[in-house]
């Protein structure tokens, strides 16, 4: 919580996530793993509880498009697109 990133291990490394703390938010920088349906709800619940404990008013998830359906089902709204150009 010193401004560094936090690493989350889900189901003994079945999934991992990286978060950071902003002024008003917790940022989910990345999340990946196998059989996501087995751990995605628990991860979301844990990060929500932690963000509330920290007094944060929002969670910003920077995730791949495959998370869209899950995110919408949990109340997340699409806010930005990222475009990448490989050089």
N, C-alpha and C positions, 0 to 999 in steps of 0.2 A: 504494500500500500504506500510505498515511498515514491511513487511515480514510475516504478518499474512495471514490468508485465507479470501477470500471474499465469501459471500453467495448471490446468485442471486435467486430472486423469479420471476417466470414467470406466467402470467395470474392469479394473486392472489393465488399463491401456487398450481396451477395446475401442475407445475413443479418446481424443485429446482436444483441449481447447486452450486458446490463449486470449487473455483479457487484459485490459488496461483501464485505469480510472481517470476520468475527466472531471471537470469542475462540477457538472450537473449530471453526469452519466457514467455508466459502466459500458465500455466498448468490448464487444466480442470481436476480436481481431481475426480469428480463424478458428475453425472447428473441423475435425476430420476423424475418420475411423471406419470401422467395418460394422455392418448390421446396425446402422444408425437408429432404426426403429426400436431397438432394444434399450437405447440409452438417451435418446434426444429429449424425452419429456423430463427425465430426472435431471439432466444438465440444465435445461431451461428453468425448472423449478428452483434448483440450487442457486443459479446466478441471480434470479429474481429476488430470492430471499436475501442474498448477500447484498445486492444493490439497495434494497429497502433498508437493511441494517446500516449501510453506509450513508443513508439519507439522500440517495440519488433519485432524481425524478424520471429518468429514462434509461433504457438500454438501447444502444446502437449496435446492430449486428452486421458486420461486414463479412458476408458469406457468399458462397457460390449460388448460382440460380437454382440448383437442386433443392435448396432449403426453402424456396419460396412457398410451396404448398404448406409445409409444416409451419413456417412462420406466420402465414396468414391465419391458420387454424388456431394459433396461440395469441392472436391480436396484434401482431406486428404489421406495419404498413410499409410498402415500398417507398423509399424516399429518393434514391439515387441509382444511377447506372454508372458503371465504370467501363471505360473503353481502353483497350490495350493495343498498342502497335509494337510488334516485335521488329527490331532493327538488326 
